[in-house]
Amino acid sequence: MEYEAVIHALIDSIVEHPESILIRKVTEEEKDIVLVIASEKNDTARLIGKKGVIANSLREMVSVLGKSEGKHIHLKFESFDSDNE
């Protein structure tokens, strides 16, 4: 399954700069997949949300997708500074 495409569909409406979102599969083992979502600092804050509510919701939705294929999906969030100034 294209987890990256599904995650993009979920988060593009949440962030200010969807074009700068990078989603990479870091590791894939037999049952575990680790995906890193890298975005600008402000967008990362939006994706995590207050007390991690948005991040936990995203993890739960992706987890349901993974369970349909017998996999555990782990999301990690990273931020970077934009050089638009």
C-alpha positions as CSV (number, residue, x, y, z in Angstrom):
1,M,0.0,0.0,0.0
2,E,1.2,3.5,-0.7
3,Y,1.1,4.9,2.9
4,E,2.9,8.0,1.8
5,A,0.1,9.0,-0.6
6,V,-2.6,8.3,2.1
7,I,-0.7,10.4,4.6
8,H,-0.4,13.2,2.1
9,A,-4.2,13.1,1.5
10,L,-4.8,13.3,5.3
11,I,-2.4,16.2,6.1
12,D,-2.4,18.4,3.0
13,S,-5.4,20.3,4.2
14,I,-4.0,20.8,7.7
15,V,-0.6,22.4,6.8
16,E,0.1,25.8,5.3
17,H,2.7,24.5,2.8
18,P,1.7,21.1,1.6
19,E,4.2,21.3,-1.2
20,S,7.1,21.3,1.3
21,I,6.0,18.1,3.1
22,L,8.4,15.2,2.7
23,I,7.3,11.7,3.7
24,R,10.0,9.0,3.7
25,K,9.9,5.3,4.6
26,V,12.9,5.0,6.9
27,T,12.7,1.3,7.7
28,E,10.5,-1.6,6.6
29,E,10.8,-4.9,8.3
30,E,8.5,-7.9,8.2
31,K,5.7,-6.3,10.2
32,D,7.0,-2.8,11.1
33,I,7.2,0.3,8.9
34,V,8.6,3.6,10.1
35,L,7.6,6.7,8.2
36,V,9.1,10.2,8.8
37,I,7.1,13.2,8.0
38,A,9.3,16.3,7.6
39,S,7.8,19.7,7.2
40,E,8.5,23.4,8.0
41,K,8.6,24.2,11.7
42,N,5.1,25.8,11.8
43,D,3.6,23.0,9.8
44,T,5.1,20.4,12.2
45,A,3.5,22.2,15.1
46,R,0.1,22.0,13.3
47,L,0.6,18.3,12.6
48,I,1.4,17.5,16.2
49,G,-1.3,19.8,17.7
50,K,-1.9,20.7,21.3
51,K,-0.8,17.8,23.6
52,G,-0.2,15.7,20.5
53,V,-3.9,15.3,19.6
54,I,-3.5,15.6,15.8
55,A,-0.4,13.4,15.7
56,N,-2.1,10.7,17.7
57,S,-5.1,10.9,15.4
58,L,-2.9,10.5,12.4
59,R,-1.1,7.6,14.0
60,E,-4.4,5.9,14.8
61,M,-5.7,6.3,11.2
62,V,-2.5,5.0,9.6
63,S,-2.4,2.2,12.2
64,V,-5.9,1.0,11.0
65,L,-4.6,0.9,7.4
66,G,-1.5,-1.1,8.5
67,K,-3.5,-3.6,10.4
68,S,-5.4,-4.5,7.3
69,E,-2.1,-5.8,5.9
70,G,-0.8,-7.1,9.2
71,K,1.7,-4.3,9.6
72,H,2.5,-1.8,12.4
73,I,3.0,1.7,11.0
74,H,5.1,4.2,13.1
75,L,5.0,7.9,12.4
76,K,7.8,10.3,13.4
77,F,7.7,14.0,12.9
78,E,10.7,16.2,12.0
79,S,10.9,19.9,11.2
80,F,13.2,22.1,9.2
81,D,13.6,25.9,8.7
82,S,12.5,27.3,5.4
83,D,15.0,29.5,3.6
84,N,12.4,31.8,2.0
85,E,13.7,34.9,3.6
